[in-house]
Amino acid sequence: MLVKIWVSLFLAFAVYSWLVYMHTEDRNNVPPPDRHIQAGWQLWQDKNCQSCHQLYGLGGYMGPDLTNVYSDKGAKYMQTFIKYGTGKMPDFHLNDSETQSLISFLAWIDKSGKSKIPASVVHWWGISSK
Amino acid sequence: MNEYPIYYKRFLQFALGLLAIALVLGLLSAAAFSYPETFNKFLPFYQLRPFHTSAALFWIITASAGCILFYKNDVFTGIYVGNTSEKLFIMLWIGSILTIFCCYAFKKFGGREYWEFPPVLSIALLASWLVFMYSYFASWRISKNKKPLYVWMWSTGIFFFLITFVEQNLWLIPWFRSSFLKEITIQWKANGSMVGAWNQMIYGTALFLMVKISGDGTIAENKKAFFFYFLGLTNLMFNWGHHIYNVPNGSWIRNTAYAISMTELLIFINIIAGFKRKLDEQKRLKHIIPYRFLVAAEYWAFANLLLALLMSVPVVNRYTHGTHITVAHAMISTIGINTMILLGSIGYIINIDTKNQKIKNFINKAYWHAQVSLAAFGSSLVIAGIIKAYRTVAIENITFQEVMQPVVVMIKIFLLTGIWLAISLISIVVCYFRLLNNKRTIKIWKEVNTVMLVEEYDF
């Protein structure tokens, strides 16, 4: 009996995992990342940016959430921060091409949605889609 | 005469070393967070944090596996001998972790949350875990007895660690990177479930200890215990979605997670209902040091579950997500629950209760300092989180620096309470470490009428 319950739960887990893999898509129909964006993504990981910054609230809390920094602040503002750092943010000595790749990556993420969840979709009983 | 292999002890010492590193580097990280201009010159936060998180994470997994290595022989075969697969697991595991730390020292990162090392090292960790699984399940197969609940829990934890670890690395396949929402959702699905996996190993160990200390085997065999095991397993599988409430994917993922997480109310009610019985039990067993650690873990589980339930409610999560309340939840979970149980378990293995009164008094003092400092430590994080949540959501057009100004003050308090907590825990670590070095330290507790009778084995 116990084994049957365990196996049933595991099968449910497998089906649910498959559903998550197949049906978690961008509603904004954002195209897959091109090489330039992928280079920026790789740079984001190589420099361990998530250690201080968040994307959709996930990551370290030293710096701000950067999910929508592209639409909020613009490319020029980002360029200055990325290229030279600040008192709090170290200068990673990135060249122009690397800086542009990183901005392209963050611009791509910006298109996927908003990090701040609007109050209108949040309820005591759950979250509605609109 | 039966003996435990010496490398079991060394493995636990390695785990204790990881805990000490996690604590020291955690303090340095908090200092780097508070004084970035100074630390950026020689040891920046983005380099310290991976050391801290990996050391903490590997302390929990290594100590869990180390305790299971000790207990599995007792449970399955009654023969205390090692084998080649165990040695191979230990060598691979320790070698991988040391290599990971070397990568961090040279600023070679993989940049994944909590798994910040270059992904190629996942292969070594995976190989190591597969060897551990082989060793565990080979012993498991020998035993023809009915398996108590803690064996189910250990087996579930070991198996799901493999599943979630593989899932955590699916991003290496390009299809999983075609959409950022898909990638981040799966990343947090794997991370969330992995916590459930090591919790199964640790709670299994806690249950094993309770059976041994109380001498009552029925607590690992009754229907209610199995009901809560399956409830925990359901949460492991489906309750990860509260991490990604604000990721704009299907509402069905978020609402499933919300519904499942509310089933934890049953666990919460069960803890409250069991408090009176626990208090009676406490009076009877309070002189046993490992038992005290288990009791502490129970109280912290109560507090943390309350926090988790609140954070799972979407209207509350909208404020708490991305704040230090999440950090408080993670810290109380890893220190208050996981570390307390593991320290209780290692204390049981080294038979701390048979040591001289001076050692016992020392552990007792460090234990109480750890509890009080952890309460102050967790509270400072929760307050920091509340301040950040309020300023981020309720105040319009505020810059990140303005949001963080009052938060940084709380982080400095957090740093001070962290020093107090680290000193308390490191005191216990040093004491355990030295006792693990002693010959004739490890004794097998024998269940004969009394709970205090021990049988001694040599190394």
Boltz contact constraints between the chains, C-beta under 6 A:
constraints:
  - contact:
      token1: [A, 9]
      token2: [B, 233]
      max_distance: 6.0
  - contact:
      token1: [A, 13]
      token2: [B, 237]
      max_distance: 6.0
  - contact:
      token1: [A, 24]
      token2: [B, 181]
      max_distance: 6.0
  - contact:
      token1: [A, 24]
      token2: [B, 182]
      max_distance: 6.0
  - contact:
      token1: [A, 24]
      token2: [B, 185]
      max_distance: 6.0
  - contact:
      token1: [A, 24]
      token2: [B, 249]
      max_distance: 6.0
  - contact:
      token1: [A, 25]
      token2: [B, 179]
      max_distance: 6.0
  - contact:
      token1: [A, 26]
      token2: [B, 179]
      max_distance: 6.0
  - contact:
      token1: [A, 26]
      token2: [B, 181]
      max_distance: 6.0
  - contact:
      token1: [A, 32]
      token2: [B, 178]
      max_distance: 6.0
  - contact:
      token1: [A, 45]
      token2: [B, 111]
      max_distance: 6.0
  - contact:
      token1: [A, 48]
      token2: [B, 46]
      max_distance: 6.0
  - contact:
      token1: [A, 48]
      token2: [B, 109]
      max_distance: 6.0
  - contact:
      token1: [A, 48]
      token2: [B, 111]
      max_distance: 6.0
  - contact:
      token1: [A, 48]
      token2: [B, 116]
      max_distance: 6.0
  - contact:
      token1: [A, 50]
      token2: [B, 113]
      max_distance: 6.0
  - contact:
      token1: [A, 51]
      token2: [B, 46]
      max_distance: 6.0
  - contact:
      token1: [A, 51]
      token2: [B, 49]
      max_distance: 6.0
  - contact:
      token1: [A, 52]
      token2: [B, 46]
      max_distance: 6.0
  - contact:
      token1: [A, 54]
      token2: [B, 322]
      max_distance: 6.0
  - contact:
      token1: [A, 56]
      token2: [B, 246]
      max_distance: 6.0
  - contact:
      token1: [A, 56]
      token2: [B, 247]
      max_distance: 6.0
  - contact:
      token1: [A, 57]
      token2: [B, 246]
      max_distance: 6.0
  - contact:
      token1: [A, 57]
      token2: [B, 321]
      max_distance: 6.0
  - contact:
      token1: [A, 57]
      token2: [B, 322]
      max_distance: 6.0
  - contact:
      token1: [A, 62]
      token2: [B, 33]
      max_distance: 6.0
  - contact:
      token1: [A, 62]
      token2: [B, 45]
      max_distance: 6.0
  - contact:
      token1: [A, 64]
      token2: [B, 400]
      max_distance: 6.0
  - contact:
      token1: [A, 87]
      token2: [B, 37]
      max_distance: 6.0
  - contact:
      token1: [A, 88]
      token2: [B, 36]
      max_distance: 6.0
  - contact:
      token1: [A, 90]
      token2: [B, 40]
      max_distance: 6.0
  - contact:
      token1: [A, 90]
      token2: [B, 44]
      max_distance: 6.0
  - contact:
      token1: [A, 109]
      token2: [B, 180]
      max_distance: 6.0
  - contact:
      token1: [A, 112]
      token2: [B, 180]
      max_distance: 6.0
  - contact:
      token1: [A, 112]
      token2: [B, 181]
      max_distance: 6.0
  - contact:
      token1: [A, 113]
      token2: [B, 248]
      max_distance: 6.0
  - contact:
      token1: [A, 115]
      token2: [B, 246]
      max_distance: 6.0
  - contact:
      token1: [A, 117]
      token2: [B, 246]
      max_distance: 6.0
  - contact:
      token1: [A, 117]
      token2: [B, 318]
      max_distance: 6.0
  - contact:
      token1: [A, 122]
      token2: [B, 314]
      max_distance: 6.0
  - contact:
      token1: [A, 122]
      token2: [B, 315]
      max_distance: 6.0
  - contact:
      token1: [A, 122]
      token2: [B, 318]
      max_distance: 6.0
  - contact:
      token1: [A, 124]
      token2: [B, 315]
      max_distance: 6.0
  - contact:
      token1: [A, 126]
      token2: [B, 255]
      max_distance: 6.0
  - contact:
      token1: [A, 126]
      token2: [B, 258]
      max_distance: 6.0
  - contact:
      token1: [A, 127]
      token2: [B, 251]
      max_distance: 6.0
  - contact:
      token1: [A, 127]
      token2: [B, 254]
      max_distance: 6.0
  - contact:
      token1: [A, 127]
      token2: [B, 314]
      max_distance: 6.0
  - contact:
      token1: [A, 129]
      token2: [B, 251]
      max_distance: 6.0
